[in-house]
Amino acid sequence: MKYGRTEVVLSDTGRGIASAVSGVFGHFGGGEKLLRSSRDVYIKVNGVGCEPHVYTDPEVLRETILYFRKCGARAIYVLENCTQANFTRLVFKVAGYLKICKETGAVPVFLDETPSVPIFLEGIEEFVDISRFAFERLIEQGEENLYLSLPKLKTHSMSQVTLSVKNQFGLVHQKSRIADHNYRIHQKFADIYRVVRPDFVLVDGLIATTHGHYPTAYNLEKCLVPMNLLIGGPDPLAVDVVGAALMGFEVEGVRHLDLCRATGIGIGDLNQIDIINKSLFETRKKKLTCELLDDYPLDLAFLRGAERCCKEGCRRNTESVVEMLYRDHGGKGGFTILMGKGIDKQAVEKITGRAHIAGSCAIQDYGVALQGRLGKRNVTMSPGCNDLALTVHGLCRQMGIIPIQLSKINLIQSAGLFMLTKLKGSQANIVPLI
């Protein structure tokens, strides 16, 4: 590595994932060199949810665990706190992570089942609650332990891309993600990155997503982009910049990466990054989009405010859930969704039937009046900027879906895992079942 520069490796998976994993780590001296004094490894996967193609490929996780086993790791932990409206134990079951941990001897850590500790974020000047386990092992004992981030190569409808900096958001407890999940979210990501950073990033680039991070099964052909590579390096920001560029995004167009670059922690200029196996970069670079397909029921009406209708919060959060419920679960329309400030008052007065109000801005302006006119049973609300549990709950009611039907495993297994996660003290913001 040269002074003022860094290296990011692209590794073709054509000869197998194990070979590609070894190729990335081997370029930087191998796993033995990366291990710290404890010889313990903490792997943060991107286990956002149960839908196919939204989480780190389980075989990338498996081969990473096996690689560090061969390198002499003492204990290997697999960490995650999934997205709101879900709980991590269920995601690990559906994604196959529990099976892999059992087979490899790795320890699954469901961060939503761990106590919280507040940390102060300088940029947004607020406290957030993160997992105490993550705080102790990755921050207080960070010099002793190896922290790996294994994100998936994805576009994201609210943050443009989701790579290692975005993957850090899983360290934050779910209810602390609701506030500032708006135009301030990029600063929040950059602030968390300033507090804790992975020692090494390995990006699962087997299949990228376009049109956001939650492709519906109905539209998979439009949303999945085979890339067949892994991306890795010890500078998380540099790896993210290369990953974003592979999907067609410049660092200036991804605000949280630009904010991280401004802090000087890591290299965020593509011209200062030596890309190893650059021919893979040149031949597989794409022009993907983070914009949704906007595939909604024809009889569903949206009233979007002229102000504070943030793509990073209530807008794209709501719209992506609608796409999923409509296309993959047979959800119906026939109602109106309000979001943002500055919604046309005359248009609101014309609403009849049912309505869902997304976000505190629209709730403050029209919540009481609409409940009074349409009746409380006909109006659902999701306060805050991204209370995903209440968003899913409200939209399921409006679209005629029972939330438990969203689970990818049978009812008995789901109920058993739910009871266990509650007994373990989970702080997950789970969809109300009643």
KOLTI-859486 format. One record per residue (C-alpha): residue number from 1; residue in one letter; chain; x, y, z. Coordinates in nm, 2 decimals. Layout:
REM residues N
@k NUM r A c A xx X yy Y zz Z
...
REM end
This chain:
REM residues 434
@k 1 r M c A xx 0.00 yy 0.00 zz 0.00
@k 2 r K c A xx 0.14 yy 0.34 zz -0.10
@k 3 r Y c A xx 0.13 yy 0.65 zz 0.11
@k 4 r G c A xx -0.19 yy 0.85 zz 0.04
@k 5 r R c A xx -0.33 yy 0.56 zz -0.16
@k 6 r T c A xx -0.51 yy 0.24 zz -0.08
@k 7 r E c A xx -0.60 yy -0.09 zz -0.26
@k 8 r V c A xx -0.93 yy -0.26 zz -0.32
@k 9 r V c A xx -0.94 yy -0.61 zz -0.47
@k 10 r L c A xx -1.19 yy -0.75 zz -0.71
@k 11 r S c A xx -1.20 yy -1.13 zz -0.71
@k 12 r D c A xx -1.39 yy -1.34 zz -0.97
@k 13 r T c A xx -1.61 yy -1.61 zz -0.83
@k 14 r G c A xx -1.60 yy -1.81 zz -1.15
@k 15 r R c A xx -1.37 yy -2.07 zz -0.99
@k 16 r G c A xx -1.57 yy -2.08 zz -0.67
@k 17 r I c A xx -1.65 yy -1.86 zz -0.37
@k 18 r A c A xx -1.38 yy -2.02 zz -0.15
@k 19 r S c A xx -1.11 yy -1.93 zz -0.41
@k 20 r A c A xx -1.24 yy -1.58 zz -0.44
@k 21 r V c A xx -1.25 yy -1.53 zz -0.06
@k 22 r S c A xx -0.89 yy -1.65 zz -0.03
@k 23 r G c A xx -0.79 yy -1.43 zz -0.32
@k 24 r V c A xx -0.92 yy -1.11 zz -0.15
@k 25 r F c A xx -0.77 yy -1.17 zz 0.19
@k 26 r G c A xx -0.45 yy -1.33 zz 0.05
@k 27 r H c A xx -0.37 yy -1.00 zz -0.14
@k 28 r F c A xx -0.34 yy -0.83 zz 0.20
@k 29 r G c A xx -0.12 yy -1.09 zz 0.36
@k 30 r G c A xx -0.38 yy -1.34 zz 0.46
@k 31 r G c A xx -0.61 yy -1.40 zz 0.75
@k 32 r E c A xx -0.32 yy -1.48 zz 0.99
@k 33 r K c A xx -0.19 yy -1.13 zz 0.95
@k 34 r L c A xx -0.54 yy -0.97 zz 1.00
@k 35 r L c A xx -0.62 yy -1.15 zz 1.32
@k 36 r R c A xx -0.57 yy -0.95 zz 1.64
@k 37 r S c A xx -0.44 yy -1.05 zz 1.99
@k 38 r S c A xx -0.77 yy -1.22 zz 2.09
@k 39 r R c A xx -0.78 yy -1.41 zz 1.76
@k 40 r D c A xx -1.16 yy -1.36 zz 1.77
@k 41 r V c A xx -1.35 yy -1.26 zz 1.46
@k 42 r Y c A xx -1.67 yy -1.06 zz 1.45
@k 43 r I c A xx -1.86 yy -1.07 zz 1.12
@k 44 r K c A xx -2.14 yy -0.82 zz 1.05
@k 45 r V c A xx -2.36 yy -0.96 zz 0.78
@k 46 r N c A xx -2.62 yy -0.77 zz 0.59
@k 47 r G c A xx -2.92 yy -0.96 zz 0.71
@k 48 r V c A xx -3.18 yy -0.70 zz 0.66
@k 49 r G c A xx -3.48 yy -0.92 zz 0.61
@k 50 r C c A xx -3.62 yy -1.26 zz 0.49
@k 51 r E c A xx -3.70 yy -1.18 zz 0.13
@k 52 r P c A xx -3.47 yy -1.34 zz -0.13
@k 53 r H c A xx -3.18 yy -1.14 zz -0.26
@k 54 r V c A xx -3.18 yy -0.88 zz 0.01
@k 55 r Y c A xx -2.92 yy -1.04 zz 0.24
@k 56 r T c A xx -2.55 yy -1.14 zz 0.22
@k 57 r D c A xx -2.53 yy -1.47 zz 0.04
@k 58 r P c A xx -2.50 yy -1.75 zz 0.30
@k 59 r E c A xx -2.22 yy -1.92 zz 0.10
@k 60 r V c A xx -2.01 yy -1.61 zz 0.11
@k 61 r L c A xx -2.05 yy -1.61 zz 0.49
@k 62 r R c A xx -1.97 yy -1.98 zz 0.51
@k 63 r E c A xx -1.65 yy -1.96 zz 0.31
@k 64 r T c A xx -1.54 yy -1.65 zz 0.51
@k 65 r I c A xx -1.59 yy -1.84 zz 0.84
@k 66 r L c A xx -1.41 yy -2.15 zz 0.70
@k 67 r Y c A xx -1.12 yy -1.93 zz 0.58
@k 68 r F c A xx -1.06 yy -1.78 zz 0.92
@k 69 r R c A xx -1.10 yy -2.12 zz 1.08
@k 70 r K c A xx -0.80 yy -2.23 zz 0.87
@k 71 r C c A xx -0.61 yy -1.92 zz 0.96
@k 72 r G c A xx -0.63 yy -2.00 zz 1.33
@k 73 r A c A xx -0.93 yy -1.79 zz 1.46
@k 74 r R c A xx -1.03 yy -1.88 zz 1.81
@k 75 r A c A xx -1.40 yy -1.78 zz 1.81
@k 76 r I c A xx -1.61 yy -1.64 zz 1.52
@k 77 r Y c A xx -1.92 yy -1.44 zz 1.59
@k 78 r V c A xx -2.19 yy -1.36 zz 1.33
@k 79 r L c A xx -2.37 yy -1.04 zz 1.41
@k 80 r E c A xx -2.68 yy -0.86 zz 1.29
@k 81 r N c A xx -2.98 yy -0.66 zz 1.40
@k 82 r C c A xx -3.22 yy -0.68 zz 1.11
@k 83 r T c A xx -3.46 yy -0.42 zz 0.98
@k 84 r Q c A xx -3.76 yy -0.29 zz 1.17
@k 85 r A c A xx -4.08 yy -0.49 zz 1.15
@k 86 r N c A xx -3.88 yy -0.81 zz 1.18
@k 87 r F c A xx -3.66 yy -0.99 zz 1.43
@k 88 r T c A xx -3.31 yy -1.12 zz 1.37
@k 89 r R c A xx -3.35 yy -1.47 zz 1.49
@k 90 r L c A xx -3.62 yy -1.53 zz 1.22
@k 91 r V c A xx -3.40 yy -1.37 zz 0.95
@k 92 r F c A xx -3.11 yy -1.60 zz 1.05
@k 93 r K c A xx -3.33 yy -1.90 zz 1.02
@k 94 r V c A xx -3.47 yy -1.81 zz 0.68
@k 95 r A c A xx -3.14 yy -1.69 zz 0.54
@k 96 r G c A xx -2.97 yy -2.01 zz 0.64
@k 97 r Y c A xx -2.72 yy -1.83 zz 0.88
@k 98 r L c A xx -2.83 yy -2.05 zz 1.17
@k 99 r K c A xx -2.75 yy -2.36 zz 0.98
@k 100 r I c A xx -2.41 yy -2.23 zz 0.87
@k 101 r C c A xx -2.32 yy -2.12 zz 1.23
@k 102 r K c A xx -2.41 yy -2.47 zz 1.36
@k 103 r E c A xx -2.21 yy -2.64 zz 1.08
@k 104 r T c A xx -1.90 yy -2.42 zz 1.12
@k 105 r G c A xx -1.91 yy -2.36 zz 1.50
@k 106 r A c A xx -1.96 yy -1.99 zz 1.46
@k 107 r V c A xx -2.17 yy -1.81 zz 1.73
@k 108 r P c A xx -2.48 yy -1.63 zz 1.61
@k 109 r V c A xx -2.54 yy -1.30 zz 1.79
@k 110 r F c A xx -2.89 yy -1.15 zz 1.76
@k 111 r L c A xx -2.81 yy -0.79 zz 1.84
@k 112 r D c A xx -3.18 yy -0.70 zz 1.90
@k 113 r E c A xx -3.17 yy -0.94 zz 2.19
@k 114 r T c A xx -2.88 yy -0.75 zz 2.36
@k 115 r P c A xx -2.90 yy -0.46 zz 2.60
@k 116 r S c A xx -2.84 yy -0.11 zz 2.46
@k 117 r V c A xx -2.59 yy 0.17 zz 2.54
@k 118 r P c A xx -2.63 yy 0.53 zz 2.42
@k 119 r I c A xx -2.36 yy 0.69 zz 2.20
@k 120 r F c A xx -2.34 yy 1.05 zz 2.09
@k 121 r L c A xx -2.34 yy 1.13 zz 1.72
@k 122 r E c A xx -2.16 yy 1.46 zz 1.66
@k 123 r G c A xx -2.30 yy 1.55 zz 1.32
@k 124 r I c A xx -2.67 yy 1.52 zz 1.40
@k 125 r E c A xx -2.60 yy 1.62 zz 1.77
@k 126 r E c A xx -2.81 yy 1.34 zz 1.91
@k 127 r F c A xx -2.78 yy 1.01 zz 2.10
@k 128 r V c A xx -2.87 yy 0.68 zz 1.96
@k 129 r D c A xx -2.89 yy 0.34 zz 2.13
@k 130 r I c A xx -2.65 yy 0.07 zz 1.99
@k 131 r S c A xx -2.61 yy -0.28 zz 2.10
@k 132 r R c A xx -2.40 yy -0.31 zz 2.42
@k 133 r F c A xx -2.24 yy -0.63 zz 2.28
@k 134 r A c A xx -2.13 yy -0.44 zz 1.97
@k 135 r F c A xx -2.01 yy -0.14 zz 2.18
@k 136 r E c A xx -1.80 yy -0.37 zz 2.41
@k 137 r R c A xx -1.65 yy -0.60 zz 2.14
@k 138 r L c A xx -1.61 yy -0.36 zz 1.85
@k 139 r I c A xx -1.53 yy -0.03 zz 2.02
@k 140 r E c A xx -1.40 yy -0.08 zz 2.38
@k 141 r Q c A xx -1.21 yy -0.40 zz 2.28
@k 142 r G c A xx -1.17 yy -0.30 zz 1.91
@k 143 r E c A xx -0.79 yy -0.32 zz 1.93
@k 144 r E c A xx -0.81 yy -0.69 zz 2.03
@k 145 r N c A xx -1.07 yy -0.82 zz 1.80
@k 146 r L c A xx -1.10 yy -0.84 zz 1.42
@k 147 r Y c A xx -1.42 yy -0.68 zz 1.29
@k 148 r L c A xx -1.53 yy -0.78 zz 0.94
@k 149 r S c A xx -1.82 yy -0.63 zz 0.74
@k 150 r L c A xx -1.99 yy -0.85 zz 0.48
@k 151 r P c A xx -2.24 yy -0.63 zz 0.30
@k 152 r K c A xx -2.43 yy -0.72 zz -0.02
@k 153 r L c A xx -2.39 yy -0.51 zz -0.34
@k 154 r K c A xx -2.72 yy -0.33 zz -0.36
@k 155 r T c A xx -2.88 yy -0.01 zz -0.47
@k 156 r H c A xx -3.11 yy 0.14 zz -0.21
@k 157 r S c A xx -3.42 yy 0.35 zz -0.26
@k 158 r M c A xx -3.35 yy 0.57 zz 0.04
@k 159 r S c A xx -2.97 yy 0.59 zz 0.06
@k 160 r Q c A xx -2.87 yy 0.53 zz -0.31
@k 161 r V c A xx -2.64 yy 0.24 zz -0.22
@k 162 r T c A xx -2.61 yy 0.00 zz 0.07
@k 163 r L c A xx -2.25 yy -0.11 zz 0.14
@k 164 r S c A xx -2.02 yy -0.12 zz 0.44
@k 165 r V c A xx -2.10 yy 0.23 zz 0.58
@k 166 r K c A xx -2.48 yy 0.16 zz 0.55
@k 167 r N c A xx -2.42 yy -0.19 zz 0.70
@k 168 r Q c A xx -2.31 yy -0.02 zz 1.02
@k 169 r F c A xx -2.67 yy 0.09 zz 1.08
@k 170 r G c A xx -2.74 yy -0.27 zz 1.20
@k 171 r L c A xx -2.54 yy -0.19 zz 1.52
@k 172 r V c A xx -2.81 yy 0.06 zz 1.61
@k 173 r H c A xx -3.12 yy -0.07 zz 1.79
@k 174 r Q c A xx -3.43 yy -0.05 zz 1.58
@k 175 r K c A xx -3.63 yy 0.22 zz 1.76
@k 176 r S c A xx -3.32 yy 0.45 zz 1.74
@k 177 r R c A xx -3.34 yy 0.43 zz 1.36
@k 178 r I c A xx -3.68 yy 0.59 zz 1.34
@k 179 r A c A xx -3.58 yy 0.95 zz 1.42
@k 180 r D c A xx -3.38 yy 1.13 zz 1.15
@k 181 r H c A xx -3.46 yy 0.86 zz 0.89
@k 182 r N c A xx -3.51 yy 1.15 zz 0.65
@k 183 r Y c A xx -3.29 yy 1.40 zz 0.48
@k 184 r R c A xx -3.05 yy 1.37 zz 0.78
@k 185 r I c A xx -3.00 yy 1.00 zz 0.74
@k 186 r H c A xx -2.67 yy 1.03 zz 0.54
@k 187 r Q c A xx -2.52 yy 1.24 zz 0.82
@k 188 r K c A xx -2.63 yy 0.97 zz 1.07
@k 189 r F c A xx -2.45 yy 0.70 zz 0.87
@k 190 r A c A xx -2.14 yy 0.91 zz 0.85
@k 191 r D c A xx -2.15 yy 0.98 zz 1.23
@k 192 r I c A xx -2.18 yy 0.61 zz 1.31
@k 193 r Y c A xx -1.88 yy 0.54 zz 1.07
@k 194 r R c A xx -1.68 yy 0.79 zz 1.27
@k 195 r V c A xx -1.75 yy 0.61 zz 1.59
@k 196 r V c A xx -1.68 yy 0.25 zz 1.47
@k 197 r R c A xx -1.53 yy 0.12 zz 1.15
@k 198 r P c A xx -1.47 yy -0.24 zz 1.02
@k 199 r D c A xx -1.11 yy -0.35 zz 1.00
@k 200 r F c A xx -1.19 yy -0.52 zz 0.67
@k 201 r V c A xx -1.48 yy -0.52 zz 0.42
@k 202 r L c A xx -1.57 yy -0.81 zz 0.20
@k 203 r V c A xx -1.87 yy -0.72 zz -0.03
@k 204 r D c A xx -2.09 yy -1.00 zz -0.16
@k 205 r G c A xx -2.11 yy -0.90 zz -0.53
@k 206 r L c A xx -2.25 yy -1.23 zz -0.66
@k 207 r I c A xx -2.57 yy -1.06 zz -0.76
@k 208 r A c A xx -2.64 yy -0.68 zz -0.74
@k 209 r T c A xx -2.98 yy -0.53 zz -0.72
@k 210 r T c A xx -3.12 yy -0.24 zz -0.91
@k 211 r H c A xx -3.44 yy -0.04 zz -0.84
@k 212 r G c A xx -3.37 yy -0.05 zz -0.47
@k 213 r H c A xx -3.28 yy -0.30 zz -0.21
@k 214 r Y c A xx -3.61 yy -0.49 zz -0.18
@k 215 r P c A xx -3.68 yy -0.65 zz -0.52
@k 216 r T c A xx -4.02 yy -0.81 zz -0.54
@k 217 r A c A xx -4.04 yy -1.17 zz -0.65
@k 218 r Y c A xx -4.28 yy -1.06 zz -0.93
@k 219 r N c A xx -4.01 yy -0.82 zz -1.07
@k 220 r L c A xx -3.69 yy -1.02 zz -1.01
@k 221 r E c A xx -3.60 yy -1.02 zz -1.38
@k 222 r K c A xx -3.60 yy -0.64 zz -1.38
@k 223 r C c A xx -3.41 yy -0.61 zz -1.05
@k 224 r L c A xx -3.13 yy -0.87 zz -1.03
@k 225 r V c A xx -2.80 yy -0.81 zz -1.20
@k 226 r P c A xx -2.54 yy -1.09 zz -1.19
@k 227 r M c A xx -2.19 yy -0.96 zz -1.11
@k 228 r N c A xx -2.01 yy -1.28 zz -1.00
@k 229 r L c A xx -1.74 yy -1.11 zz -0.79
@k 230 r L c A xx -1.63 yy -1.02 zz -0.44
@k 231 r I c A xx -1.49 yy -0.68 zz -0.35
@k 232 r G c A xx -1.26 yy -0.63 zz -0.05
@k 233 r G c A xx -1.01 yy -0.42 zz 0.13
@k 234 r P c A xx -0.90 yy -0.28 zz 0.47
@k 235 r D c A xx -1.03 yy 0.07 zz 0.40
@k 236 r P c A xx -1.41 yy 0.05 zz 0.43
@k 237 r L c A xx -1.47 yy 0.38 zz 0.26
@k 238 r A c A xx -1.25 yy 0.30 zz -0.04
@k 239 r V c A xx -1.43 yy -0.04 zz -0.08
@k 240 r D c A xx -1.77 yy 0.14 zz -0.08
@k 241 r V c A xx -1.65 yy 0.39 zz -0.33
@k 242 r V c A xx -1.54 yy 0.11 zz -0.57
@k 243 r G c A xx -1.86 yy -0.08 zz -0.50
@k 244 r A c A xx -2.07 yy 0.23 zz -0.57
@k 245 r A c A xx -1.88 yy 0.30 zz -0.89
@k 246 r L c A xx -1.94 yy -0.06 zz -1.01
@k 247 r M c A xx -2.31 yy 0.01 zz -0.99
@k 248 r G c A xx -2.27 yy 0.34 zz -1.17
@k 249 r F c A xx -2.27 yy 0.59 zz -0.87
@k 250 r E c A xx -2.01 yy 0.86 zz -0.82
@k 251 r V c A xx -1.91 yy 0.94 zz -0.46
@k 252 r E c A xx -2.06 yy 1.29 zz -0.49
@k 253 r G c A xx -2.39 yy 1.13 zz -0.57
@k 254 r V c A xx -2.40 yy 0.92 zz -0.26
@k 255 r R c A xx -2.41 yy 1.17 zz 0.02
@k 256 r H c A xx -2.31 yy 0.95 zz 0.31
@k 257 r L c A xx -2.00 yy 0.85 zz 0.13
@k 258 r D c A xx -1.92 yy 1.21 zz 0.04
@k 259 r L c A xx -1.97 yy 1.30 zz 0.41
@k 260 r C c A xx -1.73 yy 1.02 zz 0.52
@k 261 r R c A xx -1.48 yy 1.14 zz 0.26
@k 262 r A c A xx -1.50 yy 1.49 zz 0.41
@k 263 r T c A xx -1.40 yy 1.36 zz 0.76
@k 264 r G c A xx -1.07 yy 1.23 zz 0.61
@k 265 r I c A xx -1.12 yy 0.88 zz 0.76
@k 266 r G c A xx -1.04 yy 0.66 zz 0.47
@k 267 r I c A xx -0.99 yy 0.73 zz 0.11
@k 268 r G c A xx -1.30 yy 0.84 zz -0.08
@k 269 r D c A xx -1.14 yy 0.95 zz -0.41
@k 270 r L c A xx -1.15 yy 0.68 zz -0.68
@k 271 r N c A xx -0.83 yy 0.83 zz -0.83
@k 272 r Q c A xx -0.65 yy 0.75 zz -0.51
@k 273 r I c A xx -0.76 yy 0.38 zz -0.51
@k 274 r D c A xx -0.56 yy 0.11 zz -0.68
@k 275 r I c A xx -0.81 yy -0.14 zz -0.81
@k 276 r I c A xx -0.65 yy -0.49 zz -0.82
@k 277 r N c A xx -0.79 yy -0.69 zz -1.11
@k 278 r K c A xx -0.91 yy -0.37 zz -1.27
@k 279 r S c A xx -1.02 yy -0.56 zz -1.58
@k 280 r L c A xx -1.31 yy -0.70 zz -1.37
@k 281 r F c A xx -1.41 yy -0.35 zz -1.28
@k 282 r E c A xx -1.40 yy -0.23 zz -1.64
@k 283 r T c A xx -1.59 yy -0.52 zz -1.79
@k 284 r R c A xx -1.86 yy -0.56 zz -1.52
@k 285 r K c A xx -1.94 yy -0.20 zz -1.44
@k 286 r K c A xx -2.31 yy -0.12 zz -1.47
@k 287 r K c A xx -2.54 yy 0.17 zz -1.47
@k 288 r L c A xx -2.80 yy 0.08 zz -1.21
@k 289 r T c A xx -3.07 yy 0.29 zz -1.05
@k 290 r C c A xx -3.19 yy 0.33 zz -0.69
@k 291 r E c A xx -3.53 yy 0.45 zz -0.81
@k 292 r L c A xx -3.82 yy 0.21 zz -0.75
@k 293 r L c A xx -4.03 yy 0.06 zz -1.03
@k 294 r D c A xx -4.33 yy 0.25 zz -0.88
@k 295 r D c A xx -4.54 yy -0.06 zz -0.94
@k 296 r Y c A xx -4.86 yy 0.00 zz -0.74
@k 297 r P c A xx -5.23 yy -0.09 zz -0.76
@k 298 r L c A xx -5.40 yy 0.13 zz -1.02
@k 299 r D c A xx -5.67 yy 0.23 zz -0.77
@k 300 r L c A xx -5.42 yy 0.35 zz -0.51
@k 301 r A c A xx -5.38 yy 0.73 zz -0.48
@k 302 r F c A xx -5.08 yy 0.91 zz -0.35
@k 303 r L c A xx -5.08 yy 1.26 zz -0.21
@k 304 r R c A xx -4.72 yy 1.37 zz -0.18
@k 305 r G c A xx -4.64 yy 1.70 zz 0.00
@k 306 r A c A xx -4.43 yy 1.97 zz -0.17
@k 307 r E c A xx -4.21 yy 1.98 zz 0.14
@k 308 r R c A xx -4.04 yy 1.72 zz 0.37
@k 309 r C c A xx -4.16 yy 1.43 zz 0.15
@k 310 r C c A xx -3.83 yy 1.27 zz 0.21
@k 311 r K c A xx -3.72 yy 0.99 zz -0.02
@k 312 r E c A xx -3.49 yy 0.88 zz 0.27
@k 313 r G c A xx -3.79 yy 0.83 zz 0.50
@k 314 r C c A xx -4.16 yy 0.81 zz 0.49
@k 315 r R c A xx -4.19 yy 0.83 zz 0.10
@k 316 r R c A xx -3.97 yy 0.55 zz -0.03
@k 317 r N c A xx -4.01 yy 0.35 zz 0.29
@k 318 r T c A xx -4.39 yy 0.34 zz 0.23
@k 319 r E c A xx -4.37 yy 0.30 zz -0.15
@k 320 r S c A xx -4.13 yy 0.00 zz -0.13
@k 321 r V c A xx -4.36 yy -0.18 zz 0.12
@k 322 r V c A xx -4.66 yy -0.11 zz -0.11
@k 323 r E c A xx -4.48 yy -0.27 zz -0.40
@k 324 r M c A xx -4.39 yy -0.58 zz -0.20
@k 325 r L c A xx -4.74 yy -0.62 zz -0.05
@k 326 r Y c A xx -4.91 yy -0.56 zz -0.39
@k 327 r R c A xx -4.69 yy -0.79 zz -0.61
@k 328 r D c A xx -4.59 yy -1.06 zz -0.38
@k 329 r H c A xx -4.88 yy -1.10 zz -0.14
@k 330 r G c A xx -5.19 yy -0.99 zz -0.35
@k 331 r G c A xx -5.24 yy -0.67 zz -0.17
@k 332 r K c A xx -5.54 yy -0.45 zz -0.28
@k 333 r G c A xx -5.56 yy -0.08 zz -0.34
@k 334 r G c A xx -5.87 yy 0.14 zz -0.31
@k 335 r F c A xx -5.73 yy 0.39 zz -0.06
@k 336 r T c A xx -5.52 yy 0.70 zz -0.04
@k 337 r I c A xx -5.17 yy 0.75 zz 0.11
@k 338 r L c A xx -5.06 yy 1.09 zz 0.24
@k 339 r M c A xx -4.69 yy 1.18 zz 0.30
@k 340 r G c A xx -4.49 yy 1.49 zz 0.36
@k 341 r K c A xx -4.58 yy 1.85 zz 0.44
@k 342 r G c A xx -4.75 yy 2.09 zz 0.20
@k 343 r I c A xx -5.01 yy 1.85 zz 0.07
@k 344 r D c A xx -5.29 yy 2.01 zz -0.13
@k 345 r K c A xx -5.57 yy 2.08 zz 0.11
@k 346 r Q c A xx -5.84 yy 2.06 zz -0.15
@k 347 r A c A xx -5.71 yy 1.71 zz -0.26
@k 348 r V c A xx -5.73 yy 1.60 zz 0.10
@k 349 r E c A xx -6.09 yy 1.72 zz 0.14
@k 350 r K c A xx -6.18 yy 1.50 zz -0.16
@k 351 r I c A xx -6.06 yy 1.18 zz 0.01
@k 352 r T c A xx -6.34 yy 0.93 zz 0.07
@k 353 r G c A xx -6.32 yy 0.58 zz 0.21
@k 354 r R c A xx -5.98 yy 0.49 zz 0.36
@k 355 r A c A xx -5.64 yy 0.65 zz 0.41
@k 356 r H c A xx -5.29 yy 0.57 zz 0.54
@k 357 r I c A xx -5.09 yy 0.87 zz 0.67
@k 358 r A c A xx -4.71 yy 0.81 zz 0.65
@k 359 r G c A xx -4.48 yy 1.02 zz 0.87
@k 360 r S c A xx -4.53 yy 1.28 zz 1.14
@k 361 r C c A xx -4.54 yy 1.57 zz 0.90
@k 362 r A c A xx -4.86 yy 1.46 zz 0.73
@k 363 r I c A xx -5.01 yy 1.33 zz 1.06
@k 364 r Q c A xx -4.96 yy 1.67 zz 1.22
@k 365 r D c A xx -5.14 yy 1.84 zz 0.93
@k 366 r Y c A xx -5.43 yy 1.60 zz 0.86
@k 367 r G c A xx -5.44 yy 1.31 zz 1.11
@k 368 r V c A xx -5.70 yy 1.44 zz 1.35
@k 369 r A c A xx -5.92 yy 1.58 zz 1.07
@k 370 r L c A xx -5.92 yy 1.27 zz 0.86
@k 371 r Q c A xx -5.99 yy 1.04 zz 1.16
@k 372 r G c A xx -6.28 yy 1.27 zz 1.25
@k 373 r R c A xx -6.42 yy 1.27 zz 0.90
@k 374 r L c A xx -6.35 yy 0.91 zz 0.78
@k 375 r G c A xx -6.36 yy 0.74 zz 1.11
@k 376 r K c A xx -6.06 yy 0.60 zz 1.32
@k 377 r R c A xx -6.11 yy 0.25 zz 1.18
@k 378 r N c A xx -6.05 yy 0.37 zz 0.82
@k 379 r V c A xx -5.73 yy 0.58 zz 0.89
@k 380 r T c A xx -5.40 yy 0.41 zz 0.97
@k 381 r M c A xx -5.09 yy 0.61 zz 1.07
@k 382 r S c A xx -4.71 yy 0.55 zz 1.08
@k 383 r P c A xx -4.56 yy 0.83 zz 1.29
@k 384 r G c A xx -4.19 yy 0.93 zz 1.29
@k 385 r C c A xx -3.98 yy 0.93 zz 0.98
@k 386 r N c A xx -3.96 yy 0.55 zz 0.93
@k 387 r D c A xx -4.15 yy 0.34 zz 1.18
@k 388 r L c A xx -4.14 yy 0.04 zz 0.95
@k 389 r A c A xx -4.34 yy -0.18 zz 1.20
@k 390 r L c A xx -4.63 yy 0.06 zz 1.19
@k 391 r T c A xx -4.59 yy 0.12 zz 0.82
@k 392 r V c A xx -4.62 yy -0.26 zz 0.75
@k 393 r H c A xx -4.91 yy -0.29 zz 1.01
@k 394 r G c A xx -5.11 yy 0.00 zz 0.86
@k 395 r L c A xx -5.05 yy -0.10 zz 0.50
@k 396 r C c A xx -5.14 yy -0.46 zz 0.57
@k 397 r R c A xx -5.47 yy -0.35 zz 0.71
@k 398 r Q c A xx -5.54 yy -0.12 zz 0.42
@k 399 r M c A xx -5.44 yy -0.38 zz 0.16
@k 400 r G c A xx -5.62 yy -0.68 zz 0.32
@k 401 r I c A xx -5.31 yy -0.88 zz 0.44
@k 402 r I c A xx -5.25 yy -1.06 zz 0.77
@k 403 r P c A xx -4.89 yy -0.97 zz 0.88
@k 404 r I c A xx -4.80 yy -1.32 zz 0.99
@k 405 r Q c A xx -4.85 yy -1.43 zz 0.63
@k 406 r L c A xx -4.53 yy -1.23 zz 0.54
@k 407 r S c A xx -4.32 yy -1.49 zz 0.72
@k 408 r K c A xx -4.11 yy -1.71 zz 0.49
@k 409 r I c A xx -4.15 yy -2.02 zz 0.72
@k 410 r N c A xx -4.46 yy -2.20 zz 0.86
@k 411 r L c A xx -4.67 yy -2.05 zz 1.13
@k 412 r I c A xx -4.56 yy -2.29 zz 1.41
@k 413 r Q c A xx -4.19 yy -2.22 zz 1.34
@k 414 r S c A xx -4.25 yy -1.85 zz 1.32
@k 415 r A c A xx -4.45 yy -1.85 zz 1.65
@k 416 r G c A xx -4.18 yy -2.05 zz 1.82
@k 417 r L c A xx -3.90 yy -1.82 zz 1.72
@k 418 r F c A xx -4.11 yy -1.52 zz 1.81
@k 419 r M c A xx -4.17 yy -1.65 zz 2.16
@k 420 r L c A xx -3.80 yy -1.73 zz 2.21
@k 421 r T c A xx -3.69 yy -1.39 zz 2.09
@k 422 r K c A xx -3.93 yy -1.22 zz 2.33
@k 423 r L c A xx -3.81 yy -1.44 zz 2.62
@k 424 r K c A xx -3.45 yy -1.33 zz 2.53
@k 425 r G c A xx -3.55 yy -0.97 zz 2.57
@k 426 r S c A xx -3.56 yy -0.86 zz 2.21
@k 427 r Q c A xx -3.58 yy -0.49 zz 2.15
@k 428 r A c A xx -3.70 yy -0.54 zz 1.79
@k 429 r N c A xx -3.97 yy -0.30 zz 1.67
@k 430 r I c A xx -4.20 yy -0.59 zz 1.55
@k 431 r V c A xx -4.52 yy -0.55 zz 1.36
@k 432 r P c A xx -4.82 yy -0.55 zz 1.60
@k 433 r L c A xx -5.01 yy -0.88 zz 1.56
@k 434 r I c A xx -5.34 yy -0.75 zz 1.68
REM end
